[in-house]
Amino acid sequence: MGYKIKDPANKPPMAEQTQFLSSKERFLFFVEENRALVWGGIFLVLVVIVAIVTLSWFSKTNQEHAWELEGKAQNVYLDRPLDDVKKGQENMQKASGMFKDILEQYPGTPSAEVSSFLLGNSLMEEKNYQGAIDVYTSSVERYGQDHIFVGLVQQRLGYAYLLNDNREAAMKAFDAVLANPHALNKDQVVFELAKIAEADGNVAEAVGQYKKVIREFPLSPFASEAALRVKVLAPEEAENAITSETKDAGDGQTSGSETQPDQGVGEEK
């Protein structure tokens, strides 16, 4: 009886052997062959998870600290006794410093956005108009994606420019609010434009702006005041408008009363 001697050269390669393994066995085989690579990948995933959790915790902590500091700053900002002007000024300056601290220490928090607006307002009350302009301008550039907030800031920016004797820049700021489709303070801006025109003695433009408030923003709290200004500045136009409304109401009642007898005659027939 003869015996065959095994030749190692005839042994199928490893790649061919793996073809006969199941998916699970192939995975285990890959892990065994690439143990260092697999452990390195697992370690990298763990590092990423820990980093995300840590950043999230720091972000939450920063927001809490920022809100706490902002609350204290607002209390100081509002605590201005009318019978002690000096203390009121000191509190205003202290609040401004606290708002600046929030912007420097917690720049990426929602509290920083609010603090930038309040800082500009406090500088306005300190009559530091150029400082307020710088803060408002920075807020518009930094938080431009918040269109409602930007509308409020640009309105205040317009006031700051007016008080700083830059009328042209003020008008551009107000126009930017009116061009912002998301702004919720357009009625107030139009009303302010009417007041500016009235102060300049431009009665026709002022009346036009007041009428715009009444026409485009009838539910605005400024609409009733605008109507009063129209009566003062253009009493004839206001009287004609009232007469026209009364006539329209009377015509409606007359047409309704004429229709009723016709319906009765039809019923008798």
C-alpha positions in Angstrom: 0.0 0.0 0.0 1.4 3.4 -1.1 1.3 6.6 0.9 1.0 10.1 -0.5 3.3 12.7 1.0 1.6 16.1 1.6 3.2 18.9 -0.3 2.8 22.3 1.5 3.0 24.0 -1.9 -0.3 22.5 -2.8 -2.1 23.9 0.3 -4.8 26.4 -0.8 -4.0 30.1 0.1 -5.7 31.8 3.1 -7.9 33.9 0.8 -9.4 30.7 -0.7 -10.0 29.2 2.7 -12.0 32.2 3.9 -14.5 31.7 1.1 -15.9 28.7 2.9 -16.4 30.6 6.2 -19.7 32.1 7.4 -20.1 35.9 7.8 -19.6 35.7 11.5 -16.5 33.5 11.1 -15.1 36.0 8.5 -15.7 38.9 10.9 -13.9 37.1 13.7 -11.1 36.2 11.4 -10.7 39.8 10.3 -10.6 40.9 14.0 -8.0 38.3 14.7 -5.8 39.3 11.8 -6.2 43.1 12.4 -6.4 43.2 16.2 -4.4 46.4 16.6 -6.4 48.2 14.0 -9.7 47.2 15.6 -8.7 48.2 19.1 -7.4 51.5 17.7 -10.8 52.2 16.1 -12.6 51.3 19.3 -10.4 53.6 21.3 -10.9 56.5 18.8 -14.7 56.1 19.0 -14.6 56.2 22.8 -12.4 59.3 22.7 -14.9 61.1 20.3 -17.9 60.1 22.6 -16.1 61.4 25.7 -15.2 64.6 23.9 -18.8 65.2 22.7 -20.2 64.6 26.2 -17.6 66.8 27.8 -18.2 69.7 25.3 -22.0 69.3 25.9 -21.5 69.5 29.6 -19.2 72.6 29.4 -21.7 74.3 27.0 -24.6 73.7 29.4 -22.6 74.9 32.4 -21.5 78.0 30.5 -25.1 78.8 29.6 -26.2 78.4 33.2 -23.5 80.7 34.4 -24.2 83.2 31.7 -27.9 83.3 32.5 -27.1 83.7 36.2 -24.7 86.6 35.5 -27.2 88.2 33.1 -30.0 88.1 35.7 -27.7 89.9 38.2 -26.8 92.5 35.5 -30.4 93.1 34.7 -31.3 93.6 38.3 -28.5 96.2 38.6 -29.6 97.8 35.3 -33.2 98.2 36.5 -32.2 99.3 40.1 -32.0 103.0 39.4 -33.7 105.0 42.2 -35.3 108.2 40.9 -34.4 110.2 44.0 -30.7 109.3 43.8 -29.3 110.1 40.3 -25.7 109.4 41.3 -26.5 105.8 42.4 -28.5 105.3 39.3 -25.5 106.3 37.1 -23.3 104.0 39.2 -25.6 101.1 38.7 -25.8 101.8 35.0 -22.1 101.7 34.6 -21.8 98.6 36.8 -24.5 96.9 34.6 -22.6 97.8 31.4 -19.5 96.2 32.9 -21.3 93.0 33.7 -22.8 92.8 30.2 -19.3 93.2 28.7 -18.1 90.4 31.0 -20.8 88.1 29.6 -19.8 88.9 26.0 -16.2 88.2 26.8 -16.6 85.1 28.9 -19.6 83.5 27.3 -19.6 84.7 23.7 -21.4 81.7 22.2 -24.4 81.6 24.6 -27.9 82.9 24.0 -27.3 85.1 27.0 -24.6 86.9 25.1 -27.0 87.8 22.4 -29.4 89.4 24.9 -26.6 91.1 26.8 -25.2 92.7 23.6 -28.6 94.4 23.1 -28.9 95.5 26.7 -25.3 96.8 26.7 -26.1 99.0 23.7 -29.2 100.3 25.6 -27.2 101.1 28.7 -24.6 103.0 26.7 -27.4 104.9 25.1 -28.7 105.9 28.5 -25.2 106.9 29.5 -25.2 109.1 26.4 -22.3 107.2 24.9 -23.9 107.2 21.5 -20.8 106.1 19.5 -20.2 103.2 21.9 -23.8 102.2 21.5 -23.5 102.4 17.7 -20.4 100.1 17.8 -22.2 97.5 20.0 -25.4 97.5 17.9 -23.4 97.2 14.7 -21.4 94.3 16.1 -24.6 92.6 17.2 -26.1 92.9 13.7 -23.0 91.3 12.2 -22.7 88.6 14.8 -26.4 87.6 15.1 -27.5 88.3 11.6 -29.3 84.9 11.3 -31.8 86.0 14.0 -33.9 88.3 11.8 -36.4 89.3 14.5 -33.6 90.2 16.9 -31.7 92.1 14.2 -34.9 94.2 13.5 -35.0 95.4 17.1 -31.2 96.1 17.1 -31.4 98.1 13.9 -34.2 100.2 15.3 -32.1 101.1 18.3 -29.2 101.7 16.0 -31.3 104.2 14.1 -32.0 106.1 17.3 -28.3 106.1 18.2 -27.4 107.5 14.8 -30.0 110.3 15.2 -28.7 111.2 18.6 -25.2 111.2 17.3 -26.2 113.7 14.5 -25.9 111.2 11.7 -29.4 111.4 10.1 -28.4 109.6 6.8 -27.1 106.5 8.7 -30.2 106.6 10.9 -32.5 106.5 7.8 -30.6 103.6 6.4 -31.0 101.7 9.7 -34.8 102.3 9.7 -35.1 101.3 6.1 -33.2 98.1 6.8 -36.0 97.2 9.4 -38.7 97.9 6.8 -36.9 95.7 4.3 -36.6 92.9 6.8 -39.6 90.5 6.1 -39.2 88.9 9.5 -39.1 92.1 11.6 -42.0 92.5 14.0 -41.4 96.2 14.8 -42.1 97.8 11.5 -45.2 99.6 12.8 -43.1 101.4 15.4 -40.4 102.3 12.9 -43.0 103.8 10.5 -44.4 105.7 13.4 -41.0 107.0 14.3 -40.4 108.1 10.7 -43.7 110.1 10.9 -42.5 111.8 14.2 -39.2 112.7 12.6 -41.0 114.2 9.6 -43.3 116.1 11.9 -40.4 117.4 13.9 -38.8 118.6 10.6 -42.0 120.5 9.7 -42.8 118.2 6.8 -46.5 117.9 7.5 -47.4 116.1 4.3 -44.8 113.4 4.7 -45.7 113.0 8.4 -49.4 112.6 7.6 -48.5 110.0 4.9 -46.5 108.0 7.4 -49.2 108.2 10.1 -51.7 107.0 7.5 -49.4 104.2 6.6 -49.4 103.0 10.2 -53.2 103.2 10.3 -53.6 101.4 7.0 -51.0 98.7 7.2 -50.9 98.1 10.9 -54.5 98.6 12.1 -54.1 96.4 15.2 -50.9 98.1 16.3 -51.0 100.1 19.5 -49.5 103.0 17.5 -52.5 103.1 15.1 -54.7 105.0 17.5 -52.0 107.5 18.3 -51.3 107.9 14.6 -55.0 108.6 14.0 -54.9 111.4 16.6 -51.9 112.9 14.9 -53.7 112.9 11.6 -56.6 114.7 13.2 -54.2 117.4 14.5 -52.1 117.8 11.4 -54.8 117.3 8.8 -58.2 117.8 10.4 -60.0 118.2 7.0 -58.7 114.9 5.7 -59.6 113.2 9.0 -63.2 114.7 8.8 -63.5 113.6 5.2 -62.5 110.1 6.1 -65.1 109.9 8.9 -67.8 111.3 6.5 -66.9 108.8 3.9 -67.1 105.9 6.4 -70.5 107.2 7.7 -71.8 107.5 4.1 -70.6 104.0 3.2 -72.3 102.6 6.4 -75.6 104.5 5.5 -75.5 103.2 1.9 -75.2 99.7 3.3 -78.1 100.0 5.6 -80.3 101.6 2.8 -79.5 98.8 0.4 -80.3 96.2 3.0 -83.7 97.9 3.8 -84.6 98.0 0.1 -83.8 94.3 -0.3 -86.1 93.2 2.5 -89.5 94.4 0.9 -88.6 92.7 -2.4 -88.1 89.4 -0.5 -91.6 90.0 1.1 -93.3 90.5 -2.3 -91.7 87.4 -3.6 -93.1 85.4 -0.7 -96.6 86.8 -1.2 -96.5 85.8 -4.8 
